[in-house]
Amino acid sequence: MSKTKKKVNEFIEKIIDEELESLVGERFGRYSKYIIQDRALPDARDGLKPVQRRILYAMYKLGLFANKPYKKSARIVGDVIGKYHPHGDTSVYEALVRLSQDFKMRLPLIDMHGNNGSIDGDPPAAMRYTEARLSKYAEYLLQDINKRTVGFIPNFDDAEYEPTVLPAKFPNLLVNGSSGISAGYATEIPPHNIEEIIQAVIYKLNHKHATLADLMKIVKGPDFPTGGIVQGLNGIRKAYDTGRGKIIIKAKSKIVEKKNLNQIVITELPYGVNKANLVKKMSEVYVKHNIDGILDIRDESDREGLRIVVDVRKDANTEDILNFFYKTSDLQINYNFNMVAIANKRPVMMGLNELLDCYIAHQKEVITNRSNYELAAAKKRLHIVE
């Protein structure tokens, strides 16, 4: 053994003698498995990522129900980090805020007091200022969790137990959608109308071998919280069949004729579009291309709702100007379905039928477990009464 190697051995306690390729491969494999299963992708049964589930469960344990007073967000975040989710407080707070935003979630799961961000991309107030509690929808996700309906596992320091999945009394994955990026997988599931999805679940229970065409009579397509017009029936059909598909979302607009000018009034935007950036981009495009006929572009949104107005000269072609904005700005965007969720501990790309089947199987399990729990409790009580 050379002198140098001897010296190195004296300094270092443990030398791993292994090929770098296999070492990095094995480590990265473990890391990938973790972020795929336990971070970025939602569960097919309750539609939640681990951080979201932990936030809801921590709030349930704190007793922050929809009819109880609000509590400071910082207190909630502290509980989540200390008991279930040993990661950064900002990332936990961002997840909490997103669950409360009605322009991101079809049915917000958190009811928040204070500034929780806006469609203009404004940041929310710091967590020491805002207050939160569960919304009534979140209560439906957590209902019967105390009746041994779902599995529990020890948390990171074995001091508490946390649920592996929530009982989920409505199909949250399809209703609220989800998006996330992990290693080798990404997911993009759009929000849907809760009435349509529940009708589809009931139809599927009664018709086990329902075809996609039958289900699409009930579920017409995604239903985004920001509105907009969805185009591309074939894209929707393909997405519901295979889990992948492409649609176009257009802003909802109308042309209003005034006495001395015409107006383009935009009242609904495509999902995920930042309003402030859109108005800025429209102004830039109009200046850059020097479009004749546009007098002014302004944001007239207020508490009544969203409203972007473009003033157009009376003699200009308003239709052409509107189509120009559709083409050059985010008034029209492409949306790509990529319906990947965790089923049986692995990521699976699923169509509408498979997602509904996953949810129904989960509900059967939850109701069986609840019935067994209630039966055992009733037997105990009967024994005492006798």
MIVOVEX-553369 format. One record per residue (C-alpha): x, y, z; residue number from 1. Coordinates in Angstrom, 3 decimals. Layout:
N
- X  Y  Z  NUM
...
This chain:
386
- 0.000  0.000  0.000  1
- 1.428  3.409  -0.976  2
- 2.220  6.025  1.648  3
- -0.461  8.358  0.260  4
- -3.151  5.682  0.506  5
- -2.081  4.918  4.077  6
- -2.400  8.595  4.998  7
- -5.839  8.805  3.362  8
- -6.980  5.688  5.251  9
- -5.884  7.236  8.546  10
- -8.016  10.317  7.860  11
- -11.097  8.668  6.407  12
- -13.077  6.163  8.436  13
- -15.094  4.609  5.640  14
- -14.066  4.245  2.015  15
- -16.623  2.882  -0.405  16
- -14.869  0.913  -3.080  17
- -17.489  0.827  -5.819  18
- -18.006  1.850  -9.434  19
- -19.242  5.471  -9.625  20
- -21.773  4.489  -12.293  21
- -23.526  1.879  -10.175  22
- -23.306  4.030  -7.039  23
- -24.877  7.119  -8.632  24
- -27.412  4.941  -10.456  25
- -28.533  3.233  -7.260  26
- -28.703  6.488  -5.250  27
- -30.549  8.367  -7.970  28
- -32.933  5.428  -8.326  29
- -33.807  5.658  -4.635  30
- -34.262  9.420  -4.862  31
- -36.480  9.083  -7.959  32
- -38.646  6.462  -6.279  33
- -39.124  8.812  -3.334  34
- -40.121  11.894  -5.340  35
- -42.394  9.889  -7.623  36
- -44.261  8.131  -4.813  37
- -44.046  10.655  -1.973  38
- -43.861  14.139  -3.354  39
- -44.891  15.289  -6.806  40
- -47.688  12.981  -7.972  41
- -51.209  12.728  -6.514  42
- -52.791  9.517  -5.246  43
- -55.478  8.169  -7.595  44
- -57.845  7.563  -4.652  45
- -58.028  10.910  -2.860  46
- -56.303  13.099  -5.463  47
- -53.847  14.568  -2.954  48
- -50.078  14.836  -2.866  49
- -48.449  13.900  0.479  50
- -47.906  17.530  1.534  51
- -51.569  18.393  0.881  52
- -52.781  15.330  2.760  53
- -50.554  16.184  5.702  54
- -51.804  19.783  5.795  55
- -55.452  18.658  5.831  56
- -54.804  15.988  8.458  57
- -52.834  18.390  10.691  58
- -55.735  20.869  10.491  59
- -58.181  18.062  11.283  60
- -56.129  17.185  14.371  61
- -56.111  20.883  15.391  62
- -59.924  20.865  15.123  63
- -60.029  23.642  12.497  64
- -63.398  22.695  11.006  65
- -65.471  24.926  8.736  66
- -67.680  26.058  11.651  67
- -64.794  26.759  14.062  68
- -62.704  29.966  14.345  69
- -59.716  30.543  12.046  70
- -56.158  29.941  13.253  71
- -52.941  31.638  12.154  72
- -51.384  29.961  9.109  73
- -47.985  30.013  10.849  74
- -49.409  27.805  13.619  75
- -50.739  25.315  11.052  76
- -47.465  25.282  9.081  77
- -45.532  24.725  12.340  78
- -47.718  21.743  13.187  79
- -47.344  20.242  9.696  80
- -43.542  20.587  9.761  81
- -43.139  19.413  13.364  82
- -45.375  16.379  13.118  83
- -45.590  15.103  9.545  84
- -43.588  16.945  6.892  85
- -39.974  17.798  7.799  86
- -39.339  20.236  4.927  87
- -39.151  24.003  4.394  88
- -41.873  26.207  5.861  89
- -42.237  28.288  2.669  90
- -43.033  25.241  0.539  91
- -45.631  24.048  3.062  92
- -47.207  27.531  3.219  93
- -47.297  27.735  -0.596  94
- -49.119  24.393  -0.704  95
- -51.565  25.659  1.956  96
- -52.213  28.868  -0.017  97
- -52.766  26.999  -3.284  98
- -55.442  24.839  -1.620  99
- -57.314  28.059  -0.783  100
- -57.184  29.798  -4.181  101
- -60.494  29.703  -6.044  102
- -58.771  30.475  -9.374  103
- -56.582  27.341  -9.043  104
- -58.957  24.919  -7.268  105
- -62.453  24.067  -8.488  106
- -63.512  23.484  -4.862  107
- -60.974  25.128  -2.503  108
- -60.122  22.791  0.398  109
- -58.914  25.594  2.688  110
- -60.903  28.623  3.773  111
- -58.394  31.448  4.238  112
- -58.716  34.893  5.828  113
- -56.472  37.598  4.434  114
- -54.504  38.078  1.233  115
- -53.986  34.662  -0.352  116
- -52.631  35.827  -3.704  117
- -54.479  36.789  -6.861  118
- -54.924  35.881  -10.512  119
- -52.461  38.720  -11.282  120
- -49.725  36.654  -9.663  121
- -49.489  38.827  -6.538  122
- -47.821  36.952  -3.678  123
- -49.932  36.053  -0.617  124
- -49.339  37.799  2.703  125
- -46.765  36.190  5.008  126
- -48.077  33.291  7.079  127
- -47.941  35.317  10.284  128
- -50.721  37.541  8.899  129
- -53.146  35.090  7.292  130
- -55.534  32.734  9.044  131
- -57.048  29.487  7.817  132
- -59.453  26.657  8.539  133
- -60.772  23.668  6.586  134
- -63.473  24.305  4.001  135
- -66.631  22.197  4.026  136
- -65.287  20.280  1.007  137
- -62.154  19.278  2.940  138
- -64.395  17.961  5.721  139
- -65.936  15.547  3.190  140
- -62.446  14.304  2.292  141
- -61.701  13.656  5.989  142
- -65.116  12.299  7.024  143
- -64.987  8.954  8.920  144
- -61.175  8.997  9.170  145
- -61.569  8.219  12.907  146
- -63.459  4.988  12.133  147
- -60.424  2.979  10.959  148
- -61.429  3.484  7.337  149
- -57.883  4.070  6.026  150
- -54.386  2.842  6.850  151
- -52.076  4.815  9.127  152
- -48.271  4.732  9.204  153
- -45.747  6.168  11.704  154
- -44.444  9.634  10.842  155
- -40.764  10.478  10.267  156
- -39.760  10.221  13.953  157
- -42.270  7.507  14.970  158
- -43.934  9.907  17.427  159
- -47.285  10.234  15.593  160
- -49.355  8.374  13.029  161
- -50.427  9.823  9.710  162
- -52.935  8.509  7.122  163
- -51.646  6.946  3.908  164
- -54.772  8.166  2.092  165
- -57.948  10.064  3.069  166
- -61.443  8.492  2.969  167
- -62.409  11.045  0.241  168
- -66.196  11.247  0.058  169
- -66.008  12.799  -3.421  170
- -63.639  12.112  -6.371  171
- -61.211  14.922  -5.548  172
- -58.620  14.040  -8.205  173
- -60.995  14.711  -11.089  174
- -62.854  17.564  -9.372  175
- -59.815  19.639  -8.389  176
- -57.293  18.306  -10.883  177
- -53.574  18.230  -10.199  178
- -50.256  19.140  -11.754  179
- -46.750  18.104  -10.814  180
- -43.326  17.176  -12.126  181
- -41.166  14.370  -10.723  182
- -38.303  12.265  -12.108  183
- -39.326  10.790  -15.440  184
- -43.023  11.499  -14.857  185
- -45.222  14.567  -14.943  186
- -48.940  14.941  -14.385  187
- -51.513  17.426  -15.642  188
- -55.095  16.634  -14.702  189
- -57.664  19.391  -15.282  190
- -60.466  20.246  -12.821  191
- -64.002  19.013  -13.564  192
- -67.553  19.806  -12.543  193
- -68.350  17.910  -9.323  194
- -71.969  17.146  -10.332  195
- -70.870  15.556  -13.612  196
- -68.155  13.490  -11.922  197
- -70.477  12.199  -9.174  198
- -73.123  11.343  -11.786  199
- -70.413  9.437  -13.700  200
- -69.437  7.520  -10.533  201
- -73.084  6.550  -9.929  202
- -73.479  5.519  -13.582  203
- -70.294  3.431  -13.357  204
- -71.576  1.696  -10.197  205
- -74.771  0.711  -12.006  206
- -73.070  -0.166  -15.311  207
- -69.808  -1.925  -14.583  208
- -68.759  -2.163  -18.233  209
- -69.706  1.405  -19.175  210
- -67.994  2.614  -22.343  211
- -66.216  5.917  -22.723  212
- -69.022  7.144  -25.005  213
- -71.562  6.474  -22.214  214
- -69.452  8.357  -19.662  215
- -68.854  11.274  -22.020  216
- -72.595  11.840  -22.228  217
- -72.320  12.785  -18.538  218
- -68.789  14.251  -18.329  219
- -68.625  16.643  -21.264  220
- -65.078  17.808  -20.538  221
- -62.988  19.777  -18.043  222
- -64.553  22.631  -16.091  223
- -61.925  25.224  -15.205  224
- -62.370  27.537  -12.201  225
- -61.421  30.563  -14.328  226
- -63.972  29.710  -17.036  227
- -62.992  30.079  -20.674  228
- -64.124  28.130  -23.720  229
- -62.729  24.634  -24.282  230
- -62.307  23.500  -27.897  231
- -61.338  20.104  -29.301  232
- -63.773  17.248  -28.718  233
- -61.365  14.724  -30.217  234
- -58.654  15.869  -27.830  235
- -60.981  15.409  -24.851  236
- -62.071  11.977  -26.090  237
- -58.467  10.878  -26.616  238
- -57.463  12.182  -23.157  239
- -60.346  10.372  -21.442  240
- -59.467  7.206  -23.338  241
- -55.674  7.090  -22.994  242
- -54.796  9.734  -20.378  243
- -53.119  11.995  -22.941  244
- -54.701  14.589  -25.186  245
- -54.571  18.208  -26.274  246
- -57.269  20.868  -26.120  247
- -57.437  24.603  -26.746  248
- -58.749  26.981  -24.083  249
- -59.930  30.399  -25.305  250
- -60.847  33.466  -23.303  251
- -64.535  34.374  -23.276  252
- -65.030  37.692  -25.029  253
- -67.777  39.795  -26.596  254
- -67.829  42.830  -28.849  255
- -69.815  45.785  -27.491  256
- -70.818  48.560  -29.905  257
- -70.841  52.039  -28.357  258
- -71.859  55.347  -29.940  259
- -68.377  56.546  -30.926  260
- -66.268  53.359  -30.522  261
- -66.412  49.571  -30.281  262
- -65.152  47.568  -27.298  263
- -63.762  44.059  -26.934  264
- -64.736  42.947  -23.418  265
- -62.979  39.848  -22.008  266
- -64.677  38.278  -18.957  267
- -63.067  34.827  -18.611  268
- -59.443  33.762  -19.099  269
- -57.815  30.404  -19.885  270
- -56.765  28.344  -16.840  271
- -53.442  29.326  -15.303  272
- -53.007  32.564  -17.281  273
- -51.650  35.517  -15.276  274
- -54.002  38.475  -15.936  275
- -51.470  41.272  -15.287  276
- -48.932  39.652  -17.635  277
- -51.624  39.133  -20.277  278
- -52.688  42.810  -20.294  279
- -49.019  43.849  -20.435  280
- -48.331  41.452  -23.333  281
- -51.406  42.694  -25.235  282
- -50.191  46.308  -24.861  283
- -46.676  45.345  -25.997  284
- -47.982  43.436  -29.038  285
- -50.217  46.352  -30.044  286
- -47.326  48.844  -29.791  287
- -44.829  46.532  -31.533  288
- -47.087  45.706  -34.489  289
- -48.514  49.225  -34.547  290
- -52.054  47.964  -35.056  291
- -54.302  50.608  -36.495  292
- -57.610  51.142  -34.732  293
- -56.791  50.313  -31.091  294
- -57.342  53.282  -28.792  295
- -56.719  51.769  -25.347  296
- -56.240  48.469  -23.478  297
- -57.070  48.427  -19.776  298
- -57.909  46.110  -16.894  299
- -61.292  46.994  -15.381  300
- -61.504  44.002  -13.022  301
- -63.062  44.715  -9.633  302
- -64.930  42.848  -6.918  303
- -67.720  42.102  -9.436  304
- -65.344  39.958  -11.488  305
- -62.748  39.888  -14.241  306
- -62.998  42.420  -17.071  307
- -60.365  43.416  -19.637  308
- -61.469  46.095  -22.135  309
- -59.940  46.971  -25.523  310
- -61.264  50.209  -27.054  311
- -61.369  50.058  -30.872  312
- -62.061  52.862  -33.344  313
- -65.472  52.714  -34.981  314
- -64.078  52.242  -38.525  315
- -61.619  49.436  -37.575  316
- -62.382  45.719  -37.970  317
- -62.988  44.605  -34.372  318
- -63.232  40.873  -35.248  319
- -59.796  40.926  -36.894  320
- -58.226  42.665  -33.899  321
- -59.762  40.108  -31.508  322
- -58.482  37.199  -33.629  323
- -55.048  38.847  -33.752  324
- -54.934  38.920  -29.935  325
- -56.051  35.270  -29.775  326
- -53.125  34.398  -32.010  327
- -50.393  36.522  -30.399  328
- -51.234  36.452  -26.664  329
- -52.398  34.049  -23.970  330
- -56.062  34.768  -24.729  331
- -55.842  31.310  -26.286  332
- -53.603  28.527  -24.945  333
- -52.982  24.853  -25.572  334
- -53.669  22.555  -22.633  335
- -52.128  19.090  -22.602  336
- -53.767  16.347  -20.552  337
- -51.292  13.978  -18.938  338
- -53.328  12.017  -16.420  339
- -50.725  10.263  -14.270  340
- -51.496  9.301  -10.668  341
- -50.163  6.884  -8.060  342
- -52.145  3.629  -8.043  343
- -50.897  0.589  -6.080  344
- -47.759  2.538  -5.141  345
- -46.684  3.162  -8.716  346
- -47.307  5.910  -11.279  347
- -49.921  4.949  -13.867  348
- -51.336  6.898  -16.784  349
- -55.099  6.483  -16.650  350
- -58.146  7.428  -18.665  351
- -61.506  8.464  -17.225  352
- -62.739  4.876  -16.809  353
- -59.672  3.758  -14.839  354
- -59.716  6.849  -12.588  355
- -63.377  6.235  -11.732  356
- -62.643  2.529  -11.077  357
- -59.807  3.488  -8.696  358
- -62.099  5.826  -6.790  359
- -64.945  3.289  -6.572  360
- -62.603  0.529  -5.342  361
- -61.302  2.922  -2.674  362
- -64.845  3.806  -1.558  363
- -65.784  0.118  -1.286  364
- -62.785  -0.430  0.964  365
- -63.545  2.650  3.087  366
- -67.209  1.705  3.568  367
- -66.323  -1.927  4.403  368
- -63.812  -0.763  7.013  369
- -66.275  1.725  8.469  370
- -69.015  -0.912  8.685  371
- -66.655  -3.343  10.454  372
- -65.652  -0.627  12.916  373
- -69.283  0.313  13.640  374
- -70.226  -3.372  13.990  375
- -67.455  -3.942  16.538  376
- -68.558  -0.835  18.487  377
- -72.208  -1.979  18.426  378
- -71.211  -5.468  19.653  379
- -69.263  -3.953  22.547  380
- -72.238  -1.806  23.471  381
- -74.598  -4.800  23.196  382
- -72.364  -6.761  25.552  383
- -72.574  -3.976  28.170  384
- -76.356  -3.639  27.754  385
- -76.835  -7.417  28.157  386
